[in-house]
Amino acid sequence: MASNPITNSIRRLRFDHGEITQEELARRCGVTRQTIISLEAGKYTPSLELAFRIARAFGVDVQNVFHWEQ
């Protein structure tokens, strides 16, 4: 099975933005903490809408959160 070509910087961004908890980020984005855990672990690729919600929660562009490795 091929590895997920989409990686993210959610964990680093949480700490760079005042050590936001997974629970707080989940609340801001309208998802569960388990979703954030799965995203950080690379086990889940978000919908485009969720990707933008996460980026907005950090006040950055989506490409600062998610990275596509071709």
C-alpha positions as CSV (number, residue, x, y, z in Angstrom):
1,M,0.0,0.0,0.0
2,A,1.3,3.4,-0.9
3,S,2.0,6.0,1.8
4,N,-0.3,9.0,2.1
5,P,1.1,11.7,-0.2
6,I,-0.5,14.4,2.0
7,T,1.4,15.4,5.1
8,N,0.6,18.2,7.6
9,S,2.0,20.5,10.1
10,I,-0.9,20.5,12.6
11,R,1.1,19.5,15.6
12,R,3.8,22.1,15.0
13,L,1.2,24.8,14.4
14,R,-0.7,23.9,17.6
15,F,2.5,24.5,19.6
16,D,3.5,27.6,17.6
17,H,0.1,29.1,18.3
18,G,0.1,29.0,22.1
19,E,0.1,25.3,22.6
20,I,-3.5,24.9,21.4
21,T,-4.8,21.5,22.6
22,Q,-6.2,18.9,20.2
23,E,-9.6,19.4,21.9
24,E,-9.5,23.2,21.4
25,L,-8.6,22.9,17.7
26,A,-11.3,20.3,17.2
27,R,-13.8,22.6,18.8
28,R,-12.8,25.5,16.6
29,C,-13.1,23.3,13.5
30,G,-16.3,21.6,14.4
31,V,-14.9,18.1,14.6
32,T,-13.9,15.6,17.3
33,R,-10.6,15.3,19.0
34,Q,-10.2,11.9,17.5
35,T,-10.3,13.5,14.0
36,I,-7.4,15.8,15.0
37,I,-5.5,12.8,16.4
38,S,-6.0,10.9,13.2
39,L,-5.0,13.9,11.1
40,E,-1.8,14.5,13.1
41,A,-0.9,10.8,12.8
42,G,-1.4,10.8,9.0
43,K,-4.1,8.2,9.2
44,Y,-6.8,10.5,7.8
45,T,-6.9,13.0,4.9
46,P,-9.4,15.8,5.5
47,S,-12.0,17.1,3.2
48,L,-11.2,20.3,1.4
49,E,-13.6,22.1,3.7
50,L,-12.0,20.8,6.9
51,A,-8.5,21.6,5.5
52,F,-9.7,25.3,5.1
53,R,-11.3,25.3,8.6
54,I,-8.0,24.1,10.1
55,A,-6.0,26.7,8.2
56,R,-8.4,29.4,9.3
57,A,-8.2,28.3,13.0
58,F,-4.4,29.0,12.7
59,G,-4.8,32.2,10.6
60,V,-2.7,30.7,7.8
61,D,-3.1,29.6,4.2
62,V,-4.0,25.9,3.7
63,Q,-0.6,25.2,2.1
64,N,1.0,26.2,5.4
65,V,-0.9,23.3,7.0
66,F,-1.0,20.6,4.4
67,H,1.7,19.5,2.0
68,W,1.3,17.3,-1.0
69,E,4.3,15.0,-1.7
70,Q,4.2,13.9,-5.4
